[in-house]
Each structure stands twice: as structure tokens, then as C-alpha cells.
Amino acid sequence: MLFDRTDLINALTDFKTIVEPEKDEENWWAGAPSVVFDAKDHKFWLAVRMRTGEGRRGSRGYEIRILNSNNGEDFSIVKKIHRKEMDVQVFERPALIMLPNKKFRLYGCSSFLGQWVIWKLDDVEYPMDLDPTTMEIILHPPLSDGPSAALKGYKDPFVIWYKNKWHLTVNGEAHKTAARPYHFISHDGFEWAPWPNDVVNGKPATFFETTGWHNWVTRPACLIPLKIGVLLIYEGAHLNWHDAVYNLATGMAYSPDLTHWHDLTPDEPLLKSTTPGDFHTWRYSHWLPVEGEMYVYWEGARANNTFATRMAKFPLDDALNSLI
């Protein structure tokens, strides 16, 4: 493994809660973080999804919040986007990115007419200027009566620039079957095409099969580009776990080419919430190397079944820093 397992677990156990749910009551969550570091201003920008404990499950994400920080640990809210402002039923995980021209773009996912779609907002100079009225759908499931008709949509985007292309990973929601990952590429972030060696359909990407400790679901959370290959942070759940839809743990995989994958944690999860409770959820993580340190942000379960956004960081040793 590229990281020492014990040292990594210890480092991420020493976490800080940076965004709390609006109410400290069961099923109220603050999570699904996406983070950007602007080296020019030495500022961290964070997008999180706020979730209410009321209403029908699957439609509780009510707000996306944008926060900033000078140190990556102490964040202040600078923008709130309520679902009513975009006339959508729900928000799931957002993806905040900074473009080569230093402008910012927000991607997100919502449910439309029974399908999950990926949308974007217009580019802005600073994230607090994001305009919810500029929403544009950029990815939706195929309109088909064939096998793809079972696909309910795409959720939880993660977007990254790698090898002169934008790469987008999403979770494909399906009727009567477990979610599966999909991988798309783009030159402009607007028009997306399937990755030729898709992580679902490309052989021999068997790691993404639902098996072992992640036999209910296996889905990507974050990609960390390396000088040679990519490190994937993935999450999964076992059929026998309590409420496996939300009770996800985290593992790691490596690929030299985004096609052939090697599971680094095949026998058990690498990371679970260390807080006692019904859930051990450790999910939606974003790993961001900044100036010789790895900043890690994730959604973690607490004892009263609330979820909060947590962060921790650890120094990259010389050998690892040279790989990133």
C-alpha cells in the first residue's frame, strides 16, 4: 500500500469536525464534501450538502453550502444555495472545481422526472458568486427501452483534471440492482463521453464487482493523480450491515491507467467512523495534497445517527510526496 495502514488510520482518527448538521438530531447530516485549494490566494474552498432528518428518504438534501478557510481547518460560510432557488427536489453530493483560468465551477446532482442528473452552474471568479439560476443539465441517463433503461440516473459527481482531460466519476442508480460506477471524460467540462475503458464495462475491472466486504455496493469517492497512475478512494457496504444504503466504509485501489485496477483493501475496509453508534459511516471523502501535506475531508457518522463533515491531515513523507 502506498500509505502505511496503521499510521494512516491513526492520523485520520485525530480529526476535527468542521461542518455540523443544522440540528443535532437523528438523520440530520452535513457532508458530501468537495474541496479546492487556491494557491494564489492560499485559500481553501469547500462545498457541502446539508440534509434534513424530515421527509422521504432520498429527498432530504435541502441546501449546498460554500465555505472558505485560510488554513483548511477553520471554515466560514460564504454562500447558501437552497433547493427552492433551483426548483429541484433534492441535492446530493456537489463537486467544486477550479479551472485552469482560475475561475470556479460547481457541479451537482438532483432528481428530475424520476431520474438523477448531473448539472453545473456558470463559472465565476469566486465561489460566493455562484448563481443558482444558471443551472444547466450536462449528463443524464440514456433514453432507451433496452438494457440501459434500468438506469435511474447518475449521482455524486467527482471531477478532476488529469492528463489533459476532465474526468468525471459518478454512481449509477439502477432499478432493482445495486449502484454501479461510471466514468466519463471531457475537454471542456460541458460535453461528456464515456471513458473508452469504462470502470464498469472495461475488462478486467473486476475489482468493481460487488464482492467481499463491499458486496452490496462499490463506488468511487475520490481520485488522487500520481506521477504514475491513480489512487482511487472508494467506498462500499456489506449486505449484512445495518442500513447498508447509508452505512458505508472506505477502501483504496490503484490503477496505472484508469482501466486495470488493483484493490489495496480487499479483505476489510481501511476506514470506518470511530464514533460508537448504529452507523460506522466514513464516506464521500476528498483527499487533497497541499504543500507537502494530505488534507482529507469526509462525512462521518456520530453516536446519535447524525453525520458531520470532518477533516484531518498528515504530512507526506519524501517518498510519497515524490509520487503525487
N, C-alpha and C positions, 0 to 999 in steps of 0.2 A: 504494500500500500504506500502511496505517495506521502501520506501523513502517518506519523506514529499513532496508533489507535488509542493507547492509554493517555498519551499527552493531549491528544485532540479532545477526547471526552472530558478530561479534567478541565481543559481551557474553556470548553463551552458549557460546563456546569457552573462556572463562575460568571453568570450572566447578569444583565441589567434589564429591567422592564422599562421600555421606552414609550409604549403607547398602550393605554388601558382601555377596556371597553367602557362605553358611556355609563352603563350600570354594572355594579358588582353583583350581578345575579346570573343564575344558571342560563346558559345558551346565549349570553351576550358576549360578543367577540370583537377583538380588534386585531387584524392580522393581514395575511397575504401580502407581505411587504415587498416593495421593489425600490431599489436604491441606486442613486447615481452620485459619483464624486466629480465635482467640477474643480480641476486642478488650478485653473486660472484664478478663481475666487477662493480657493481652498474651502469649499463648502459642500456639504452632503445634502442631497435632496431625497426625500422619502415619500413614497405613496403607499397608503394602507387602505384596506377595506373595512368599514365598520359594519357590524352585523347585530341586529336586534334579536332578542330571545322570543319575540312575539310573532305570530303569523305562521303561515305554512312553511315547512322546511323546504329549502330550495328557492325561497323568495325573500330571504331576510336581510340580504346585503343592501343597506339603505344609503350609504354615503362613501365616497372616496375622499380621503383627507391627504393634503400635501403638507409636508413639514420640512423644515431645514435645520441645519446644525453646523457649527464650526468645528466640532470635534468628532462627529459621528456617533455621539452618545447622548447628548442633551439636545432634544428636538423641540421646536416650537411650531405650532400650526400656523400656516400662512394662507391656506385655501381649503374650502369645503365645497364639494360638488354633490348635491343631493340627487337621488334618482329622479325626483319630480322635475328637476331642471332639465333632464334629458328625456323625459317622458318614457322611462323604462321601468320595468317591474323590479329589477334587481341588479346589483353589481356583484361580480365575483372578483378574482384576482386582477389587479391592474399591472401594467408594465410601463414604467417611466424610463425613457432613454434620452441620451444627449447625442445629437447628430454631429457629424464632422464639422459643420458650420457653427457649432456651439449652441444652436437652438435646441429646445426641448420638445419632446413629443410624448403624448400619453396614449397608450393602447389600453383597452379594457374588454370585458365581455359581459353580455347581457342576453336575456331571453326575449326573442321576438317571434310571435306567432308559433309558439311551441318549439322553436329551435334556438340553440345557443349560437351566437355570432360574435365575431371579433370586430371591434370598432376602433377608430382613432379620433383624436381631436387635432385641430390645426396646430402647427408648430408655433412656438412662442419664444421670446427672448428669455423669460423667466417663468418657472412653473406656476407662480401665483397668478399669471396672466392667462392660464388655460381657460378656454371658453367652451362651456358645455353645449352651446347652441351650434357648434361646428362639427358635431358628431357625424362620422361617415363610416358605414359598414364596409370593411375591407376583406372579410373572409366569412363564408357561410358554408354549410354542408351542401353537397351536390343535390340538385333536384332530380331525383331518379326513382324509378319503380323497381330497379334492380337491387343487388345486394347492398349497395350503399344507402338504400332507403332506410335501413335500420339506424343510420347515424342521426342522432338528435342534434348534434352540433359540436362546436369547438369551444373549450373553456380554458381559463387560466394561462394566458399567454406569457411566455418568457422570450424576450427579444435581445439579440446580441449581434454585434458586428464582428465577423470572423472571416479571414481570407477573402477580403474584398466583396463580401456579400452580407446582407442581413439574414440571420437565421431566426426562425420562429418555431418554438415548440408549443404544442397545445395538447390538451387532453380531449379525446373524442368521446363524447357522451353517446351511448347507444341504448336502444330499446332491448331490454331483457338480457343484456350482456354487460360485462364489466367494461369500464372505461379503458381506452387504448390510446397510446401516444401517437401524434402525427408531427411531421417535421416539414417545414416549408422554407423556401429561400426567395430573396428579392434583392434587386439592385437599388430600389428606391424606397422600400418600406410601404408601398401602396399596392402594387401588383405582386401577388404571391403565387409561386408554383411549387408543386410537391418536390421535395428533395429526391433526386433520382434513385438514391439508395435509402428509401424511407425507413425509419427505425421500426416501423410495423411490418411492412411488406418485404423489405430487403433481407434476403438470406445472407448470412446466417445470424441475424439479430435475435437469436432465441432467448437472450437474456430478458427481453421484454415480455416473454410469455409469463402468464400468471402461475407461479410455482413457488415452492418453498415457503419462506415466511411472508412473502408477498403474493399469496395465491388468490387473493381477492382482487387486488389492483396493483399495477406497477406503472408509475407515471413520472415524467421528468419534472424537476423543480428548478434546476439551475445548471447552466453550462459554464465551466471555467476554462477558457482557452489556455493551452500550454504551448510552449515553443514547438513541441512535437505532440500533436494530438489534443484531446479534450478530456477533461474530467467532468463527469456527469454526477450531479447530486440528484438522486431520485428518491421517491417516497412510495411506500406500499403498505398494504394491510393484509391480515390473515382473516380467512372466513370465520374463524372461531373467536376473534377478538370482539370485545364489547363495541357495538355500534361501529362496525368496520368502515362505514361510509366516511366517518369523520375521525376515526381513531387511527391515524397514520403515523408511521415511523419513517426514519430516513436511512438510506444507504448510499453507497458510492459505486460508480462504474467508470471504466476508462476505455477510450477508443482512439486509435491512431488516425482514423479517417472519417469519423462520424458514421461509419457503416458497420464495422466489426467491433462488437462490444464485449468487454470482459468485466464480469461482476466482481467487485472487490469485497463485497459483503454478502456472500451467497447463503450463509448459514444462519445469520441473525442480523437484526438491524444494527446500524452503527450508533444511532442516536434516538433516544426516546425522552419525553419530558421526565425530569427528575422530581417533579412535584407529585406527591401522592394524590390519587383521585380515581374516578371512573375511567378517565382517558389518560393515555400516555402520549398524546399527540405532539409531534415535533415535525412540522410540515411547512410548505411554502417558503423554503429558505432561499436566501440570496447571499452568495459568497462574493465578496468584493475585495481584491487585493489593492491596497493603497499604501504607497511609500514604505514597503518592507513589512507591512502587517496585513493579516487577513481579517477583514471585518465581516462578521456573519450575523444576518438578521433572519428571524424566523417567527412563526406563530406557534406558541406553546400552550399546552393545557395547564390549568391551575386546579387546585383542590375542589373548588366549588363549581366545576364544569364551566367556568368562563375561560376564554382563550385570550391571550395578550401577545403583543409584539415584543420580542426580546432581542437582545444583541449581546455579542461577546466578541472579543478579538484576541488574536495571538500573533506573536512575531513569526515571520517566515525565516527559517534558517537559510544560510547561504546557498545550500544545495537546492532547496525547494524554490527559493526566490529566483534562482537562475533558470528554472523551468517555466516560470509564468511570464 
